[in-house]
Amino acid sequence: MSDKRRIDSLAVDFLLFAGLLATGAYVIRQVISNVIADPEREKHEQASLRAKAHLERLQREKSRRRSGEDGSDENSLHGPRVEDLALNQYENIVAMDMVASQDIHVGFNDIGGLDGIIEELKESVIYPLTMPQLYSHGGALLSAPSGVLLYGPPGCGKTMLAKALARESGASFINLHISTLLEKWYGDSNKLVRAVFTLARKMQPAIIFIDEIDAVLRMRANSDHEASAMVKAEFMTLWDGLTSANSSGLPARIVVLGATNRIHDIDEAILRRMPKKFAVSLPGAEQRRRILQLVLADTKTDPQDFNLDYIVKVTAGMSGSDIKEACRDAAMVPVREYIRENRNGAVQTRSINPDHIRGIRTGDFFGRMGGQVLSSQATRQGDQSTVDADKGSSEGDIDVEAESLG
């Protein structure tokens, strides 16, 4: 009897030991799978939550746009509901680069001197994406181009055009950062590239914008790192490969939009995939006038001592960004004068009346404190490069020597 009791006790102990061993093995397996197999699981879970909230916000904006404006086809912008989307961990990361149009405060009306490019962007990109029924009679021939490239000198409005396109297109807009594609784990960059296009297909119509595209899709060379070469190959395969069209043979409503000031550094295979290329060059006289009118629209000017025509002439050869900085410098001159004149009077900030600050004068653009950008430009008006910069404008510029305006 005692032997039977001892055997029963040993059996119970064995079962308890086996149970503890199985439990321990299960716990260890879960720890290994969570920590070792996926060391960034917590990061991916947080990205999933942020991406879902971000996409819900984007969907609310799309619903608002569908309710009224633009004359776009109601079904053309109607994508799947966020709750119906099944995104993997890489698509969640890319989804954080999607831009809501209400977060952008630049429209086509805020861009001066690029009316021709804006009109063609509307006709060749926005309308085919958002109103496909208008172009359906031409089949794939009238579909939106697979790629659009904006190129030209720095500061001429390429990125600003992309912002306006994101605001006014109504399409899903992915502002792809280069850092998004860079991962420390081997092969993850390729998976992120694939996620860019799979997410764009789920959210189409979609625009994928890559600023400074020459940095990530530059000319291939034998010295390229293996990972970099694989990313470029993956990007091109997904962009214009066997899976780039739907079952009907029509291309997906996805456009890759790039901007660069180094077009010759971009790989030829990438340039082939961007049939629409727009040269955003230095502004001519009428373009500079429009830029100055937009920049100074809300700025007080001196009615007796402000010569817009002269400023238009002496800004020849300057980019739109340079012109804006010159206006910013000039606008600070009256403010500095007012502060210095009233410093000894201990004027309180609350008692300052903006109406007491004088308007901008022509001389403020050349003053020692305010006009550094324009003063250096005015001394180069006799240079031939300035004349070449204005070729193609509707009216020629008159070279103006730098004058002392006292």
C-alpha positions, 0 to 999 in steps of 0.5 A: 500500500505504501509502495502504491502511495509512493508511486502516486506521489512520484506521478503527481510530482512528475506531472507538476514538473512537466507542467512547469517545464512546459510553462517555462518553455512557452514563456521563454519562447514568447520572450524570444519571439518578441524580443529577438525575432522582432526587437522593434515590436513595440515601435511597430505597434505604436506606428500602427496606432499613429498610422490609423489615427493619421489615416482616419484624419485624412479620410475625414478630409477626403469626405469633406472634399467629396461633399462639395468642391472641385467638381471632381467625380464623387467615386474617383476620390472615394478610397477604402474606409480606414477600418477596412484597410489591412496595413502591415508594419511597413505600410504603417511606417510609410503612412506617417508620411501621408500629408493632409491637405488642411495642413498645407497653406500654399495653393496655386494662387500663392505661386507667382510666375509659374502659370504655364506649369501650373495649368499643365500640371492640372491638365496632365496630373490632377484631372486624370487622377481625380476625374478619370471619367473625363479621359476614359475615351482614350484608355491608357493613352490619356491616363496620368503619367507614371512620373513627373519631374520638376527641375531647375535652380534652387529657390525657384518654386519646385517644392512650393509647386508640390505643396500646392499640388498636395493641397489642391489635387484631393489625391492621397499625397505621400511626402516620402522622406529619404530617412523613411527608407533607411533601416539598419536591418538588412532587407528592411529598406526593400520592404519599405519601398514595396510598402510605399507602392502597396500603400499607394495602390490601396489609397489611390488615386495617389501621388508619391513626392520625393524631394531631392530625388537625385539623392536616393535615385542617383546614377547607378555605379559599380561603387554603389553599396549592395543595399543601395543598388537593391533599393533602386532596383526594387523601386523601379520594378514596382514603379513600372514593372509587371505589377504596375497595372490592374487586371484590365491592363490600365495603369494604377492611378499613382504618380511619382513626383520628383524635384531636383536641382541636379537632373544630370545625377538622376539615373537614366532609367528613372528619367525614362519613367518620368515622361513629364519634365518641367523646367522651373527656371529663374523668373523673368520680368513679369514673373518677378513682378507677380512674385513681388506683388504676392510677397508684398500683398500684406505689407505696408509700402510708402505711396510716395517712395516705392518704385515697384518697376525699379525693384523688378528690374534690379532683381533680374537673375534672382530666384523667387526665394532670393526675392522673398528674402530681399523683401523680408530684409527691406520690411525689417528696416522700418521696424528697426527704425521705429524701435531705435527712435523710441528706445529712449522713450521706453515705449511699452510693447503693448502701446505700439501702434503698427500704423505708426511704422512707416511703409517700405521704401525703395531705398530699404532694399539697398540699405546697409542693414536691410538690403544685403541680398539685393545690394550684392545683386545690383552690382552684377547687373552688367554681367551677361549671365543676368541677361541670359537669365531673362531670355524667354520672358515676355518683355526684355529687361533693361540693365540697371547700374546700382544706384545710391538711393541715399 
